[in-house]
């Protein structure tokens, strides 16, 4: 009985899912706004200010700012930083890769999504890491349906990236989302098919593969936030919010806005 109650408490009504979608789409649009300014010579703190202004102008609050004491609107993670990088005076350079993770809070619910960008021209190795990590996210989403298990999502992500020789960060995972940014259950990026929590229609989760080009080990820097690969190899991170449904996941956030901006930028160059 307890496990059934646990699952039911994590399902959302259709009305709640629509508010989560509003948040998810605003996060998606914020990432696109930030994408317009990602280029060599830009300080990461500037991107943070752009995001905060955009979120507030659209009637929401930054979901990360002050969350457990986090000092900024965006997590900006460059190169070997996996997640939770703090915006700073660091100037983006040609060849960097930068994960931008963004959250909103509006109407009592949260939004959360992340995208890893290439800064100018990047190495073929970095380009492939980004491509495969993003592919793994969508393979995970394909499994996010009523009646499956969390391990089906996890296995889909892990098996795809490991087939390219990449490694999955173990300590950092995806999560359910709702009135709190991070709710139970966790959504690991590694695991066995058929294992873990059963997925139920109306659950809302953030799937977010964090994938290293080198070894899986990570460490936290002295600031208490920044998570870096132990071997200082590149790491990529993509995240979308989905509602579990029968037959096919309902993806609440989108990369379409970001990729439209990137397409426009590439045609200008």
C-alpha positions in Angstrom: 0.0 0.0 0.0 2.8 2.4 0.9 4.4 2.1 -2.5 1.1 2.7 -4.3 0.5 5.9 -2.2 4.1 6.9 -2.9 3.5 6.7 -6.7 0.1 8.4 -6.6 1.5 11.3 -4.6 3.9 11.9 -7.6 1.3 12.0 -10.3 -0.1 15.3 -11.4 -3.6 16.4 -12.6 -4.0 17.5 -16.2 -4.3 21.1 -14.9 -1.0 20.8 -13.0 0.7 19.3 -16.0 -0.4 22.4 -18.1 1.2 24.7 -15.5 4.3 22.6 -15.6 4.2 22.9 -19.5 4.0 26.7 -19.2 7.1 26.7 -17.0 8.9 24.2 -19.3 8.2 26.3 -22.4 9.4 29.4 -20.7 12.6 27.7 -19.7 12.9 26.5 -23.4 12.5 30.1 -24.6 15.0 31.4 -22.0 17.6 28.9 -23.3 16.9 30.2 -26.8 17.4 33.8 -25.7 20.7 32.9 -24.1 21.7 31.0 -27.2 21.6 34.2 -29.2 24.5 35.5 -27.1 26.8 32.4 -26.9 30.0 33.2 -28.7 33.7 33.6 -28.1 34.4 36.7 -26.0 31.3 36.6 -23.8 31.5 36.3 -20.1 29.2 33.6 -18.6 27.9 36.1 -16.0 26.5 38.1 -18.9 24.4 35.1 -20.0 23.1 34.8 -16.5 21.9 38.4 -16.4 20.2 37.9 -19.8 18.3 34.8 -18.5 17.2 36.5 -15.3 15.8 39.5 -17.1 14.0 37.4 -19.6 12.4 35.1 -17.0 11.2 38.1 -14.9 9.9 39.9 -18.0 7.8 36.8 -18.7 6.1 36.8 -15.3 8.1 34.1 -13.6 11.0 33.9 -11.1 14.3 32.2 -11.7 13.9 28.7 -10.2 17.6 28.3 -9.3 18.4 31.7 -7.8 18.7 31.1 -4.1 17.6 27.5 -4.4 19.5 25.7 -1.5 21.7 28.8 -1.6 22.7 28.7 -5.3 23.8 32.3 -6.2 22.6 32.6 -9.8 19.8 32.1 -12.3 21.7 29.7 -14.6 24.1 26.8 -14.0 26.8 27.4 -16.6 29.2 24.4 -16.9 32.1 24.8 -19.3 34.2 21.9 -20.8 35.1 19.5 -17.9 32.4 20.9 -15.6 29.6 18.4 -15.5 26.8 20.5 -13.8 26.2 23.3 -11.3 28.9 25.6 -12.7 28.5 29.2 -11.2 28.4 32.1 -13.7 31.5 34.2 -13.5 33.9 36.5 -15.4 35.1 33.5 -17.3 35.2 34.5 -21.0 34.0 31.8 -23.4 36.6 30.7 -26.0 36.4 29.2 -29.5 36.2 25.4 -29.1 34.6 25.5 -25.6 31.4 23.5 -24.9 29.0 25.0 -22.4 26.1 23.4 -20.7 23.3 25.9 -19.7 20.9 24.6 -17.1 17.9 26.8 -16.4 14.9 26.7 -14.1 11.7 28.8 -13.6 9.1 29.1 -10.9 5.6 30.3 -11.9 2.1 29.6 -10.5 3.5 27.4 -7.8 5.3 25.0 -10.1 8.8 24.7 -11.5 10.4 24.3 -15.0 13.9 22.8 -15.6 15.8 22.1 -18.9 19.4 22.1 -20.1 21.3 22.2 -23.4 25.0 21.9 -24.2 26.3 24.4 -26.8 29.3 24.5 -29.0 31.2 27.8 -28.8 32.3 28.7 -32.3 33.9 25.7 -34.0 34.6 22.7 -31.7 36.7 19.6 -32.2 35.1 16.6 -33.9 35.4 14.7 -30.6 33.4 17.4 -28.7 30.8 17.5 -31.5 30.3 13.8 -31.4 29.9 13.8 -27.6 27.2 16.5 -27.9 25.4 14.5 -30.6 25.4 11.2 -28.8 24.4 12.7 -25.4 21.4 14.4 -27.0 20.5 11.2 -28.8 20.6 9.3 -25.5 18.1 11.8 -24.0 15.6 11.0 -26.7 16.2 7.3 -26.4 15.4 7.7 -22.7 12.2 9.7 -23.5 11.0 6.9 -25.8 10.9 4.6 -22.7 9.1 7.2 -20.5 5.6 5.6 -20.8 3.0 4.2 -18.5 3.8 0.6 -17.5 7.5 0.8 -18.1 10.0 1.0 -15.3 12.6 3.7 -14.5 15.3 1.3 -15.4 14.0 1.2 -18.9 14.8 4.9 -19.3 18.2 4.4 -17.5 19.2 1.4 -19.7 18.3 3.2 -22.9 20.6 6.1 -22.1 23.5 4.1 -20.7 23.5 1.5 -23.5 23.6 4.2 -26.2 26.4 6.3 -24.8 28.5 3.4 -23.7 28.4 1.9 -27.2 30.4 5.0 -28.2 32.9 4.5 -25.4 31.5 7.3 -23.2 30.8 7.0 -19.5 27.7 7.9 -17.4 28.0 10.0 -14.3 26.6 7.9 -11.4 26.3 10.4 -8.6 24.1 13.0 -10.4 20.7 11.9 -11.7 17.4 13.3 -13.1 14.4 13.7 -10.9 10.6 14.2 -10.7 9.4 17.8 -10.8 6.3 19.7 -9.6 5.7 22.1 -6.8 9.3 21.4 -5.9 12.3 21.5 -8.3 13.5 18.1 -7.2 11.0 15.5 -6.2 11.2 11.7 -5.9 11.7 9.4 -7.6 15.2 9.9 -9.0 15.9 9.2 -12.7 19.3 7.6 -13.0 21.1 7.5 -16.4 22.3 4.0 -15.8 20.5 0.8 -14.8 18.8 -2.4 -15.8 15.7 -2.8 -17.9 12.6 -3.6 -15.9 14.2 -2.3 -12.6 13.3 0.6 -10.4 10.0 2.4 -10.0 7.0 1.6 -12.2 6.1 4.6 -14.4 2.5 5.7 -14.0 0.4 8.0 -16.2 0.6 11.6 -14.8 4.1 11.4 -13.3 6.3 14.3 -14.4 10.1 13.8 -14.6 13.2 15.5 -15.8 15.4 13.2 -17.8 19.0 14.6 -18.0 21.9 12.5 -19.2 25.3 13.8 -17.9 27.9 12.0 -20.1 31.7 12.2 -19.9 34.0 11.6 -22.9 36.5 10.1 -20.4 36.0 8.3 -17.1 32.8 8.4 -15.0 34.4 9.8 -11.8 33.7 13.3 -10.7 34.6 15.7 -7.9 33.1 18.8 -6.3 35.1 22.0 -6.2 35.7 24.0 -3.1 32.7 26.4 -3.9 30.4 23.5 -2.9 28.6 23.6 -6.2 30.8 23.0 -9.3 31.0 19.3 -10.3 33.9 18.5 -12.6 35.2 15.3 -14.3 38.0 13.8 -12.3 40.2 13.3 -15.4 39.2 16.8 -16.7 37.7 15.4 -19.8 34.7 17.0 -21.5 31.2 16.4 -20.2 27.9 17.1 -21.9 24.4 17.5 -20.4 20.9 17.8 -21.9 17.6 17.8 -20.1 13.9 17.8 -20.9 10.8 17.6 -18.8 8.2 14.9 -19.7 4.9 13.7 -18.4 4.5 10.0 -18.4 1.5 9.0 -20.6 0.1 5.8 -22.1 1.8 4.9 -25.4 4.1 7.9 -25.7 5.6 10.5 -23.4 4.3 14.0 -23.4 7.4 16.2 -23.7 6.7 19.4 -21.9 9.8 21.4 -22.8 11.5 21.6 -26.2 14.8 22.3 -27.9 13.0 23.7 -31.0 13.4 27.3 -29.9 17.2 26.8 -29.2 17.8 25.0 -32.5 16.0 27.7 -34.5 18.4 30.3 -33.0 21.4 28.1 -33.7 20.2 27.6 -37.3 19.8 31.3 -37.8 23.3 31.9 -36.4 24.9 29.3 -38.6 23.4 30.9 -41.8 24.8 34.3 -40.8 28.4 32.9 -40.3 
